[in-house]
Amino acid sequence: MDKTAIHIADASEISRRGLISLMESFDCAGPIFEYSSAESLVRAYRQSANGVCVISSNLVNSEMDLGCLMEKLCSVNPGCGVLIVAESADIGEVNTALKQGIRAYVTRRVSAEELEKIVIALCRGDKAFSRDVSESITKHYSANQEFPLSINRDSITKREQEILSLVVQGLTSSEIAKQLYISPRTVETHRSNLMHKLNIKNTAGLVRYALQEGNYN
């Protein structure tokens, strides 16, 4: 398995050390760097724009808003993979993160095994959420039925329906690929086609559509 650099940014030393200790055991982990501020992360990332960034929500809430931080990181590397570690699966904060280009979101209740899978998915360019975050998205959109349905359901292919069903279950593109015996790139193509047809910009929107339409979960 290829190793990747991991940049951990957390305002709390205890929390930061805990994440480092946890991720040192990951097979995918290359060199691990730590930062106590958003500015120090950005400065270091400008020098070596590779690997993934693991950012604690306490950092962006106290020092720099997420939009500003993502803008600075993406100005260095447009494909920057960022994982947010949050205190809770608050749907408002999750949606804000998704709109800012975050590809992975977990809470501190995530298990070590689940976190490693999410880091690997992020390294592959996938989007991934911890199980409790996926459940929060599902519960929210199943309770809110305001999503406008203007798409002809018949325009969605059988394969796209299969992938949409698995997205709702919280599977990453790599996990979907293994289950359907296709490549992750093919999964991403189908996801992109779905988003284009539905005029949806992120995974949360796909989940929302699926739950309102029904028969996808």
PyMOL commands that set and color helices and strands:
alter all, ss='L'
color gray80, all
select helices_A, chain A and resi 13-23+38-47+57-62+66-76+91-99+112-123+131-143+153-155+158-168+173-180+184-198+203-213
alter helices_A, ss='H'
color red, helices_A
select strands_A, chain A and resi 4-9+29-35+52-56+81-86+104-107+128-129
alter strands_A, ss='S'
color yellow, strands_A
deselect
rebuild
show_as cartoon
